[in-house]
Amino acid sequence: MFPPAPLCKFIDKYPDNIENEPNWVQRIEKQQREYEAEVKVYRLLEDVKENMIVIHGFRFTHQQYNLFVEHDCTKKDIDEEGEIDFLVINDKFVTLIEVKSTSCDSEEKFIKSFRKAQKQQAKSRKLVIGVDKECKVIEYEAIRQLIVFTSITRKHAEENLDSYNSLTHAEKHSILFKNDIENWALMIHFKCTIKFEIKVEMKTKWILLGLWCMNNQNNKDSVTNGCDLGKSIQRVDHLLRTSEITSSLTTGNRSPLVKNAPQIFQDYLKIKFLTVSQLTIFESKQNKLCIRGPAGSGKTILIMAKVIEMVKFTNENVAIIVLNKATAETYSKVLTQAGLKTTLCQGDVRYKSLKSKEQVLIKYFQNRLKDLNLGGMETYPVVEVNEEDRCSSLTILLQSDYHIFIDDFHGFTTGVGNKTDRVFEQVLAEFESKSRSRRTFWIVNDILQQGFLYDYTKKHKNVKEFFSRLNPDSIRELSDNLRNSYEITHMLSGIKNIRSKPANTMFIEQQPGHFIHGPKGNLHFLHSLTSSPFVIEDFVKEAVLKELKKLKNTDLAIIVADDRLLALEESFNLQYPPNTDYMAHLGMNPQPTPHIPHYEQICKDITSDFHDSLHSRRKNRIDVISYEDSFSSEWPAVIGILDWSFPDVLNKEVTSEDSIEEMFAEWYDQLLARMYITVSRARVYCSVLIIMRDVRCFIIDLRETVESHNIHLASGTVTEYVKRKITQIIKDMANVFQKYLHFSLVSMGSGLTTESYYREEDISELFSDFNVFGFLQ
């Protein structure tokens, strides 16, 4: 696909001096409908697995046209001669596709759109014939023409449009309607092979592609320089950062959902417009607020603007509490540029004091590292959540006269200790306190980013109880995602819908706040029967390097959602194969592997080698960052690595099929929580590698547990049960995500070349294709 993201004819903002333009609302709505209609077809063409070039938005000037088609015309050389929405070039055919969003309320509109599309296709057809004179395309009809009406069904046209019924058979055959493209008729069209021995020359392909890349001055077009995925991401990212919000079009000077931002936002944050919800929160006279909203809804910028306002105009003491150093440094950078003095505090806040009134204390937490001894192996540092620091720091600040803002409050309720209730009680007490009613106290929260919504400690119940005890007047909600592309936002919404089922929790609706589309991302679901560190390391290197080569012209982050040992044993003893996650603790690793890598180090090595191979040609930045340090950060592109090892059955209280179901729900929920945060960090493009390993050990451990507790599984054997559960999980994920990303299942060890793209009808066969369970059949 050229470009890799739908080329936006209508940038998502209102024109300048809009008040002076006649019929501006109708014109903008028409442009928007046309763009959305083309995006539908664009996405369908992406899913056609054929060897072909697809060009979106093919335009050519009078001069370019005259090079290949002799004709008399009064146009200037730089004037546009013609355009076609999609130009599809295969080895045996060329297809011209014109997309129309015409509504079905008028005979005149339909026939007028149809004839206009035919006229546009006629000139493009002559150009293709002129470029490829040796192909005999006229004789063998190797140039196909399609007109797609995305808002009209075939049934409606046949029953209500006499102008359609009066068309010739050939003309009717060239039309696809809304229900046709929904039923993949467009893909079937390209699956049909041409019987004639025709070959579209490579020279023809490059000439047509070259014309697309040129502007009317015959220079390389900076907009269509999106042949490169990285540059296309940069273009979309620029639109996201600079566009005004037009989530709803209506009469009046602006959408009723959009308001001019206060001067604080414009001067210090370079933000011109806010949604009504954002502005209402910022201007609220209520001091104590709980702000709930999904990733990208603008929670952090509200805190930044409020802090700037308070410090600059009231000289108050302000403290911001965040989860990690990266977020603290982001706050410090923005507030410093606004002229505020900031102090970053990692240690105990009781030893920190503000030196002047124009100073902001930013408290962050550093997770502690402790050495884990792996039964004779070298020690390995693992993360331990420092909950005591969180509780004590919050207590001290609440006893002070500081105004307090807590970002990512959901992170305070995630951990392995028992301090969660204490944090809740302190916050609830502050909301109910009348003695400190002057204090501004904000907590911003996205429950979807909480790591454990459904687990044995039932922390999700504590969270729901916390919100039920808050005064409803103190809760404000944001729903529009303004940061991420249209596709990323829908991916996040899909994760929300999946997570709401097992957790039995109602989440805030999440919807795009704009119409800016980006490139489709990737979700590689990787599986392995074993945990050989060498196989996994090689595969991760191959997958990450493949992405880096595509993304060499944009800033990106590699987020490691579980930085841990890849494996603790090179070979398995099938007589007594303990689970790899805890075998070292049991002293059952007599032959440790000499090299035990972990994902973050692997990615850093790959990045370093990749930079060296490009020498000075690469100017953009690659960050390798852990999942815990990515909160409140964002990049144009993200590569996510999620290790999805099976749960430790032998160390859990599994006594019935219900408890096994609960264990699977917890396991699945933790993956989705990590996936949600990882995807939300990407503004435009995201590629996620989910690594599912230890299938063999898990099944054997589960079988041992089932037999020892005499548990009856309704679905049959343990192997059948696990196969059914995992197949259903992958099917659910594929059904939710395949519209917005490329979904693939990969057998680890065989490389990305064995990707198997599939749709719902053949999902049931995906495990047999890779023989995941073959070893126990």
N, C-alpha and C positions, 0 to 999 in steps of 0.2 A: 504494500500500500504506500502510495506517495501522495501527501505526506503521511507519516505514521499516525498522526492525529487528524481528525476531520478539519479541513481548512475552513476557518470561520469567516464567512462572507460578511456576517453581521456581528461586529464586536459588541459584546454585551454591555453597552452603555448608551445613554441618550445622546443625541447629537447636540453640538453647541448651538446656542440661540434657538432652542427648540420652540420657544413661544412664537417665533416669527414664521414657522414653517406650516403651511396648510396641511390638514389631514395627517399630522405626524403620527398619531396613534395608529391609524389604520395602516400606514406605510410600515411602521416598525413591526406591528403584529404580523404583517404579510412577510417581511424579511425573516422574522423569527420562525414562522411556520415553515418557510422554505428551507431554512437551515436545519431545523429539526427533522424535516422529511429526508433531507440528504443524509443526515446522520444515521437514520434507520437503514438506508440502503448501504451506506458505508460499512456499518457493522455486519450486515449480511455478507458483503463481499469479503470482509476479513475472514469469515468462516469457510470460504470456499477453498478447499485444500487442492488447488490445481496450480500448475506451473504457469503463472501469468503475472503480468504487471498491471496494476490498477492505479490510474491517475485521477485524482479528485480535483475538479476545478481547472479543466484544460481550456486555456484562452490563447488566442493567437491574433496578431496584428495584421493590418492590411499588407504591410511589407513582407511579413513572414508567410502569409497566405499566397502572395504573388510569386514567391520563389518557386512554388510547386504547382500553382494553378493560374494559368494565364487568363486574365479577365480585365475588362475595362471598368474602372470605378473612379469616382471623384474623391474618395476618402484619402486622408493623409496617411503617410507611412506608419505613423505611431498610433493611429486610430484602431480600436478593436474591430476586427473583422467578424469574429465568431467565437462561440464558447460552447462547451458541452460539460454537463455535470460530472460524468464518469467516462473515461476512456479505458477499456479493458483490452489488453493485448496478450493473446496466447500464441503458441507456435502455429496454430492452424486457423485462427480467426481473430478479428477485431470487433469488439462490441461497443456501440455508442449508447449510453444510457442518459436519458433526460428525466429528471425527477420533478413532479408537480404536486403541490400541496393544495390544489384547488378543492374547495368544498363542493358538496353535491347538491347545492341549493339552486343551481341555475344551469339550463341547457347551454346558454350562451357562454358562460364561464368555461364549461367543459370543452366545447368544441374549439373555443378560442385558444385555450391552453394546449389542446392537442395539436392544432395547426401550427402554433408557435414552436412547439417542440419539434415537429417535423421539419420546419424551416431551419432550426438550429442544427439538427442532425444532418441536413442536406449539405450544408457548407463543410461540416466536419468530415463527412463522408468523402467529399471531393478532395479535401486536404490529404486524407489517408491514401486515397487512390493516387494522388500526385506524388506522394512520398514513396510509395511502393508500387512502381509501375510494372514490375516484373512478376507480380503475384497473381495476376489475372483474377483479381477479386470480384470484378463485375460478372465474369462468366460463371464463377462457382459460388457467388453470393457468400463470400467469406466475411463480408462486413455485415454484422447483425445490428439491428436497431431496436431498442426497447424504450418505451415510455412508461414510467411508473407513477401511478396515482396513489399516494399513501393515505388519502383521506376518504376514498370511495371504495365500496365493496363491489365485486363483480355482479352480485345479485341486484344491488340497487341500480347499477348502470343498466342492466338488462330490463329491469321492470319500470324504470322511471326516466331514462334518458333516451329519447328518440334519436338524438344526434349520435349516440353510440351505436344503436341498432342499424343506423343507415351507413355505417362504415363498411368498407370492403372486408372480406375475410382476412386478407393479408394485414390490413390495418388493425383489425381486432386482435390478430395473433401477436402483434407487436406491443400490446398493452398488458401490463400487470397491475392488479389492484391491491388494495390493502390486505385482503384475506389471502391473496396469492403470495405476497412476501412473508406473511406470517406463517404460511405453510411451506416455506423454504422453496417456493417455485423458482425463485431467482437462482438458487444453488443448483437445482435440478437442470435448469437451462444450461449451466456451464458444464454439468456432468455429461451432457449429450455430446458425443464426439462427431466430428464431421467426417463423412465417408470419403470425400475427395482428397486426393494427395496434394495438399496445399501446404506451403511453408511460408510463414511470415518471417522475412529475413531479419537477422539481428540488427542490421544497419537501420531498418525501418523503426525498430523499437527504440534505438538510441536517438534517432532524429526526433521522434515524437516526444521522448522524454526530455531531450534537450530544448525543444520548443517550449515545453511546460516550465522549464527552469529559467526562461528568459523573460524579461519585462519588455515594455513597449520601446525601450531604448536599446534593446538587444544586449543588455547587460544581465549578469546573473542576478536573479531576483532574490532579495533578502528575505521576503516572506516565504516563497516557495523553496527556500534553501532548507526545507524540512525533509529532504531525502534522508538526512541523517537523523536518527532517533533522538540523540542528545540535543541537537539544535531545535528539533521540533518541540521537545520538552521545554527548552528555554523560551520558545515563542509562546507556548500556552501558559507557562509560569508568568511571563510578562503580562499577559492578559489578566490573569488572576490577581496580580498585584496592582494593576492600574485601572481595571474596569470599575465602573460604577455598578450599583446593584439594581437589577431589573427583574426581580423574581416574579413580579406581577405587573402587567401592562393595563392601564386603564386611562380614562380621561383625566385631564388636569395637567399641571406642570410636571409632576413626577408621580411615580407609583405611590400609593398610600402607605405602602410598607417601608418606604425609604424617606429619611429625613436628613437635612443638612446636619453634619456633625458639629458639636460645639468647637469653639476655637482651639481648645486644649488639644483635641484630636488632630486638627488640621496643622497646628503649629509644631507639635512635638512628635506625633506619630504618623504624620503624612496621610491621614485617613480623612476623606472628604465627606463620606456618607455613612450613616448608621441605619440599622433597621429600627423600627418603632420599638421593638422589645429591648434592644440595646440602649436606646436613648432613654426609655422609661426607667430602666435600672440605674443608669448613670445619674439621672436627675432626681431620683427618689430621695425624699426627705427622711426616710426610715434608715436608721443607722445600722441596724443589725439585719443582715440579709444572708440567705442561703441561695446561691445562684446555681441552678442545675442546667446543664446543657451538654450536648455531644461534642466530640472533638471538632475543632474548627469553627465553633459557633461564636467566638469572640470573647470568651470569658477572661482570658489573660489581658487583652487590651483594655478591658474595662477596669481591671485592677490598676494597670499602669497609669491610665488617665486619671483615675480617682486619686492615686497617690501623688501625682504631679500637682493636681489641683489643691490638695490638702496642704502639701509642704510649701508650695509657692505662695498661697494666699492666706493660710491660717497659721503657718509656722508650728504645726503640731508634730509630736513624736509619732513616727510610723514604723511598724515592723511588718515585714513580709515573710511568711514562712513557706518554704518550698521543700521539695523532697530531695533534690540532688544539686550538685555543684554546677552542672551545665545550665540548669534553669536559673540558678542564682546569678550566674554570669550574664545570662541574657537580660534579666531584669536590670542588673547593674549597668550594662552597656547602654540600654535605652534611657534609663533615668539619669545617667551621667551626661548623656548627650542633651538631655533636657535641662541641664544645669544644676542637678541635685547632687549632693555628696552621698555616697553610699558606703556602707561597711558590710563586708561579707563575714559571716560568723559561722564557723563550723563547730566550735567548742561550746562550752557551757555559757549560756547567755547571761548568767549572773555576773560574769566578769567583763561584760561588755557594756559600755555606756556611750551615749551620743555626745560628741564633742561640740556640736552646735545644733541649733534648731533645724537648719536646712540639711538634715542628714537622715538617711533611711537605713535602718538595720535590716539586712536580708539574712535570715537564718536558714541554713540548709543542713542536711543530714548526710553523713558519710557512713554507709553500711560497713560494719566491721568485718575484717577478714580473720579467719582462724585457720590453723593448719589441721588438715585431716590426714591422719596416718592410715595408709591403705595396706595394712598387713604386710609389712616388710618392704613395701614400695616407698619411693620418695614421697614426702609430704606434698599435699596439693591444697592451695588456698581456696576456701569456699566462702560464700557470702552469708553473713548472719545479720538479720535485721536488728538494728539497734533501737528497740522500742522504748527502752528506758529513757534514752535521750529525747525522743519525741514527746513523751509524757511530761518529763521534768521541764523541758524548755517551754512547752505550752503552759504549764502551771505558773512558771515564773513570769512569763509575759502577761498572762491574764491578771496577775496580781499587781502589775505595773499600770502606768497611765498611758501606755502606748495604744494607738489605734492599730488594729491587727487585721491583716489580710492573709488568709490561708489558701494557697493555690493547690490544686490537685488533692483536695481533702480525702478523696477516695483512697489515696495512698496511705493515709494514716490508719486505715482499717484493714490493711493487708499485712500479714506477718505470721510468725509462728509462735508468738508469745500469747499472754493472756491480758494484755494491757488495752485491748480495743474498747472494752466497756468503760474503762477509766477515761479514755479520750472522749467518748460519747458524752459521758456524764458532765465533764468539764465544759464542753461546748454547749450542751443543753442548759447548764446552769448560767452560762454567760448570756444566752438568749433570753432567759427568764429574769435576769438580774435587773433590778430597778436602781440600785446604788450607782451603777456605772452606765446609766442610760445615754450619756453623752458620747461614749466611746463608739467609734465606727468599727464594726466587727463583721467582716465578710468571710464566708467560706464558699469556695467554688468547687463544684463537684460534678463528676460524670461517673455514675455508678457502673457504666459499661466498662470503664477502665479499671475497675476493681478486680483483683486477680482471683478471688475466691468467692463466687456467688453461690456455689452449690458444692458444699463439702461436708465432711463429717462433723465439723465444729458448728455448722449451721450459721456461719457469720452473716449470710444474707438475711437471716431473720433479724439479727441485731440491726442491720442497716435499715430494713423496712420499719422496725420499731422506732429507730431514731427519727426518721422522717415523719412518722405518724405522731410523734410527741412534739414536733416543732409546730409553732403557730403557723397556720396556712398563710397568714398575711406576710410572713417573713420569707416565704419561698417564691423565687422568681425563676422562670424557665425560658430558655432559648432553644430554638429548634432548627433554625436555618444554618446550614454549613456554608460558610463564606470563604473558607481557606482552600479546600480541596477541589479537584476537578469533578465534573458531573459523575464520571465513572467511579472515582474513589469514594465519593459520598454514597453512591448506591451500594458499593461493597460494604461500607460501614453499616449501612442500614440493613443489609442482608445478615451481617453478623448479629446485629441487634435482634432481628427476628428469630434467628436460631437460638440465641442465648435465652430469650424470654420464655422458651418452652420448658427446659429442665429446671430453670431457677424459679419458675412461677413468679416472675417479677415483671411489673409493668414499667417499661422504659419510656423515656421521652421520645416522641416522634423525631426522626431525623430526616431532613429533606434538603435538596440543593437550594442554595440561595441565589443561583445564577444558572446560565445555560452554556457555560464554557466546557466543551468536551476535550478530553485528552486522549492519549494513546491507550490501548488496552494493555493491561499488565499481564503477568503470568502467575499461575499457581501450580508449582511442580510438587506433586505428592509422591515422595520417594519412599520406597519400602525395602527392607532387608530382613532376611530371616535371622541373621546374626548381627554381631556388633564389632566385626573386625575393624580396628581403627584405621588400617591401611586402605581398605576398600572405601570406607566413609570419607577419609581424608582426601583420597584421590577424586572421589565424586564431587565433594564440596568444592574443591579447587577447580574442577572442570566447569561446574555450573556457574560459580561466581565469575570466573575468567570470561566465560561466554557473555555474561551480562555486562561486565566491564568494557568489553570490546564494543558493545552496542552503545554504551553510555559515556563514551570518552569525551563528549563535548558538553557535559553538564555536571554541576555539583551533585553529589549523592552521598548517602550514608549506608553503610552495611550494619544493620542492627542485629545483634546476636541475642536472641530471646532466652537462651539457656546456655550460658558459658560454662560448660562442664566437661568432664572426661568423656571421650567418645566411647571407650570400652575399657574393661579391666582384664580382659582375657583374650588371648589369641584363638584358642580352640575350646570347644565345649565337650564336657564329659556327659554324654547323653544318658548315662546311668543315673546321674544325680546332678542335673544342670541347674544350679542356683541362678536367680535373677541377677543380671549384670550390675544393677544399681546398688546392690548391697552385699555382693559376694565377698568383697574385700573385708567388710566388717566381720564376716563369719569366718575369716581366715581360710578361705577356700580358693586361693589364687596361687597355687604353687609355682606357676611359671609366668610371672608378670611380663608383659611386653616391654621391651627396652625403650620404646618411644610412645608416649601417651599424649597426643596433642589435644588441644581444645579449640573450639570454633573461632574464638576471637583471635587467637594467635595465628591460626591458619589464614584468616582473612587479612591480618596485618602483613603477613609474609607475601600473600598474593598481591596485595596492593603495592607493597614496596617493589616487588619484581616488575609489576605492570608499569609503574612510574619509570623505573630504570629502562624498560624496553622502549618507552616513548621518548626518552631523554627530555628535551625542553619543550616538546610539542604540546604537552598537556599543561594547561593553566588552571583547570578547575580543581576543586578540592574533593577528596574522598575521606570521609570519616568512618572509622570503625568504632562502634559504640555499643555498650551493653544495653539490654532492654531497660534496666532500672534507670539508666542515665539519659534515656531518650525522652522522658516526660517533658512536655511543653516545648519541645524542639521540633523543627520542621526542615525539610529539604525538598528540592524539586523532584528528586528520585530517591527511592529506597530499595535496597535489597535486604530482605528479611530472612533470617535462618532460625527456624523453630524446631528444636529437638522434641519429638513427641514420643518419648519412651513409654512403654506400658507401665501401669502402676505395680507397686510391689505387693503382690497378692499375699505372700506369706506373712507380711508384717501388718496386715489389715484384718479387722474383725469381719470376716466374710462367713456368714452362717446360713444364708438363704439366697435364693435367686434374686429377691428384692435388694439385698445388700450388694450383690454383684451388679445389678442395674444401677444402683446408686454410685458404685465405684466407677462405672463407665461414664455416668453423667458428670461426675467430678473431673474425671480425666479429660473428657471432651470440653468441658467448660473452661478448664485452665488453658487449653490450646486456643480456644476462641478469644479469651481475654488477652493473651499475648498477641494473637493475630490482629485484634482490633487496634491495639496501641501501635503495633508495627505499621499497619496499613495507614493509620491516621497521621503518621509522621510524614507521609509522602504527599506533597501538594499535587503532583501531576501523574507520576508513574510509580508503580510498585511491582516488584517481582518477589514472590515468597517461595521459599524452599521449606516444605514440611517434611521432616525426616522421621519416619516411623520405623523403629527397629525393635529387635528382641522379640519378634513374633513367636519364635519357637520357644524361648524360655517362658514367656508369659503363658502360653497354652499349656505347657507342661506343669508349671506352678499352679495354674488354675485347676487343672485336672486333679492334681494331688490334693488341693484344698477341697474340691467338690467331693472327692472320694472319702477323705478323712472326716468330713462333716455330713456325709450321706445326703448331699443336696441333689434334688431332682430338678433337671433342666427341662422345661417344657418343649424346647426346640430341638432336643436330641442330645448329641454328643457335645463335648466342650468345643471341639474344632468347629462343628456346625454353628454353635452358638456364637463363637468369636467371629467367624466368617460373616454371619448374618449381621452382627452389630457393626462391624467395621464397614461392610458393604453399604449399609444403610447410612452411616455417617458420611462416607464419601459421596454417595448418591445425593444426600441432602446438600452437601457443600457444592457439588457440581451443578445442581439445579438452581441454586441461589446465585452462584458466581459466574457461570459460563457465559452469561450475557455481557458481562463487564470485564472479563479477563479470559485469557487462554488457559484452559484447565487441562492438565496432563498427568498421567500416572506413569511413573518411571521405575523400572526394576533396578535397584542399586547394584552397581558393579558392571552394568552393561552400557552405561553412558547415556547422554541425552539423545543420542541418535535413535534410541529405541522408544521414543515418546509415542504414546498411544492416545490420540485425541478421540474423544467419543462423545456421544450424546446419550440422552436418557434411555433410548431403546436398547442400547448395548451395554449399559452400565453393569447389568447383572453378570456379565461375562468377564468383568475386568480382572477378577482374581484368578480365574482359571487361565486367562491369557498369560499371566506371569507366574503361574504355578506357586503362588504364595503358600498354599496349604498342602501342596503335593507331598511333602515329606511325611505327613501323618495320615494320608488317605489309605 
